[in-house]
Amino acid sequence: MPFRLPPLLLAWCKPLVHSLLTLLMVMVVTFALLRALPGGPFDKDKRLPPAVMEQLEAKYHLNAPVWQQLLAYSGNVLRGDLGPSYKYTSRTVQEVMSEALPPTLILGALSLLLGCSAGMSVALLPWLLPARAQQTKAALDTLASTLGLASLSAPSFVVAGSLVLLFALELRWLPAARLTNPMDAILPTLALATVPFGYTVLWVRKALWQQAGQGYLQVKHALGIQANQITLNHQWRNALLPWMSLMGPLAAGLLTGSFAVETIFAIPGVGKLFVLSVIDRDYPVVMGITLLYSVLLIALNLVSESLLRWLDPRLRVEATP
Amino acid sequence: MSSNTLTPVASFTLPLVGLGLILLGTLAGLANGHDPAFINVADPLKPIFSSPYWLGTDDLGRDLWARLAQGGLISLWVGFATALASVVLGGILGIVAARCGGWVDAWVMRGVDVLSSLPSLMLVVLLSVVLGKSLWALVLSITLLSWPDATRVIRAATRQQLIEPYMEAYTALGGGTGRWLSHYWVRNVADVLILATTLTVPRAILAESTLSFLGLGVAPPLSSWGTLASDGWQLVRVAPSLLILPTACIFITLLGFNSIGDWLEARLKR
């Protein structure tokens, strides 16, 4: 009898292998793209003498062929070493990134929490009204989708700019910049929360409507189960599925920061660090942040997949051959 | 999915009217005789509704309406060009992947996965630095960002066509791929193509305006709504209308396109 892996292990191994392959490809593609950038990390306004240039390139192994650099880099990454930063000399990429991470992670997590919970409430509210309030339900439902579309139509810099203009410059209620005390987090969190809010409202609302047309809900009603319980236990639970698969990329994006929002609020976060590093050709930092994003994305996708399996028993059945 | 309830859509008229007004305003601004690049040092920072400049002037005395119109032309052009390019690219790859199947399909979809695993706006930032600041470079880099989604959608729709019963009859009668594409495929997936285009336009405009706001978009002789908003941000304390007007243009345009997309999506549900 040939050896066969247990199905559960197989169900976990396959996405894991796929993810590792994707991660490898991401690394190669980014590495190649970076080396294709015109200009090098040490091209300054004032030209360095050729001897110094040579020494610098030799120090960071930039004179070796690209494939050798890539091999050396991958080896270092496997050992958990992301290399030295070219711009912030004498500091490693880990040090530079770990300084930029806390504000970005805090704002990302807060805005994700705020956006999703607010979006969920707005999408769900019309369905929890008593049956006689049909007109209010229709009005709230239209309002929900209009709000969702509107928040996806406002670029983050537009939202951030308007918030600063209104609350910081006109009303002078909240601070306009930096991130030193809890009050400072309010405006950037609101600015970042529009994207998860919009997606959550639109996707959950659409799925709720799709579920509403399904026969099983009528059976539940016929059985005499309370309307709100049907909405929460069945309609909502099923409507969460498409939203779940969307959350992975969304959360990964939010947790790695937004350049526009971080620039407007003068927050030294990852999004800002990335763009500045691209402009300064600080290859190792760019690579580090790209890898961080990809790892986050893959991990969050795996998490949302397993949550999906937990929510939807049909997927569990299909996973076992 | 058998859903007998049609999902109601958001109020659709108002965003559409707004989009129409923006388009008309852009056309009128192009025709109103003011040169968007004409610097008039005598009239800096005129407020809204001042006599020759209906929407005021910026710090160099340039007519804001003319600048908004020219910027709108650039933003809309980038949006449509990108949408068209990514639907064409996604269409070709989607057809090839669905029709060939096997390892071709697997490789195309793996490429799509890899591109989606790169940080999206970060990728555009990288590419816009690689490709320079020309308008075509901008279109190319935003296309690279948006073709994976188009490919996914079109591949799925094409695969659905391939298993339809008419396909079996068509193949049995000896029909070729070329005729199938031009006679049947186009008509049957037209809704998907239109929807993909409509949804890509606002996303491309969003990406363009964000890039321009960051100073990575269109270069100085040209300007887009994003550049205008970025310029306005510098003067927000002196003349808020310089920030408010371009951002309002961006918002209303995106809302208009998103509402059309939302409406189409609800109506064209297969």
Boltz contact constraints between the chains, C-beta under 6 A:
constraints:
  - contact:
      token1: [A, 22]
      token2: [B, 113]
      max_distance: 6.0
  - contact:
      token1: [A, 22]
      token2: [B, 114]
      max_distance: 6.0
  - contact:
      token1: [A, 22]
      token2: [B, 117]
      max_distance: 6.0
  - contact:
      token1: [A, 25]
      token2: [B, 114]
      max_distance: 6.0
  - contact:
      token1: [A, 26]
      token2: [B, 117]
      max_distance: 6.0
  - contact:
      token1: [A, 26]
      token2: [B, 118]
      max_distance: 6.0
  - contact:
      token1: [A, 33]
      token2: [B, 126]
      max_distance: 6.0
  - contact:
      token1: [A, 36]
      token2: [B, 130]
      max_distance: 6.0
  - contact:
      token1: [A, 37]
      token2: [B, 130]
      max_distance: 6.0
  - contact:
      token1: [A, 142]
      token2: [B, 11]
      max_distance: 6.0
  - contact:
      token1: [A, 145]
      token2: [B, 10]
      max_distance: 6.0
  - contact:
      token1: [A, 146]
      token2: [B, 10]
      max_distance: 6.0
  - contact:
      token1: [A, 146]
      token2: [B, 11]
      max_distance: 6.0
  - contact:
      token1: [A, 149]
      token2: [B, 10]
      max_distance: 6.0
  - contact:
      token1: [A, 149]
      token2: [B, 258]
      max_distance: 6.0
  - contact:
      token1: [A, 149]
      token2: [B, 259]
      max_distance: 6.0
  - contact:
      token1: [A, 150]
      token2: [B, 255]
      max_distance: 6.0
  - contact:
      token1: [A, 153]
      token2: [B, 251]
      max_distance: 6.0
  - contact:
      token1: [A, 153]
      token2: [B, 254]
      max_distance: 6.0
  - contact:
      token1: [A, 153]
      token2: [B, 255]
      max_distance: 6.0
  - contact:
      token1: [A, 153]
      token2: [B, 258]
      max_distance: 6.0
  - contact:
      token1: [A, 154]
      token2: [B, 251]
      max_distance: 6.0
  - contact:
      token1: [A, 155]
      token2: [B, 206]
      max_distance: 6.0
  - contact:
      token1: [A, 155]
      token2: [B, 209]
      max_distance: 6.0
  - contact:
      token1: [A, 155]
      token2: [B, 210]
      max_distance: 6.0
  - contact:
      token1: [A, 157]
      token2: [B, 213]
      max_distance: 6.0
  - contact:
      token1: [A, 158]
      token2: [B, 247]
      max_distance: 6.0
  - contact:
      token1: [A, 209]
      token2: [B, 7]
      max_distance: 6.0
  - contact:
      token1: [A, 210]
      token2: [B, 3]
      max_distance: 6.0
  - contact:
      token1: [A, 212]
      token2: [B, 5]
      max_distance: 6.0
  - contact:
      token1: [A, 213]
      token2: [B, 3]
      max_distance: 6.0
  - contact:
      token1: [A, 213]
      token2: [B, 4]
      max_distance: 6.0
  - contact:
      token1: [A, 213]
      token2: [B, 5]
      max_distance: 6.0
  - contact:
      token1: [A, 260]
      token2: [B, 210]
      max_distance: 6.0
  - contact:
      token1: [A, 274]
      token2: [B, 122]
      max_distance: 6.0
  - contact:
      token1: [A, 275]
      token2: [B, 125]
      max_distance: 6.0
  - contact:
      token1: [A, 278]
      token2: [B, 125]
      max_distance: 6.0
  - contact:
      token1: [A, 278]
      token2: [B, 126]
      max_distance: 6.0
  - contact:
      token1: [A, 278]
      token2: [B, 129]
      max_distance: 6.0
  - contact:
      token1: [A, 293]
      token2: [B, 119]
      max_distance: 6.0
  - contact:
      token1: [A, 294]
      token2: [B, 117]
      max_distance: 6.0
  - contact:
      token1: [A, 297]
      token2: [B, 117]
      max_distance: 6.0
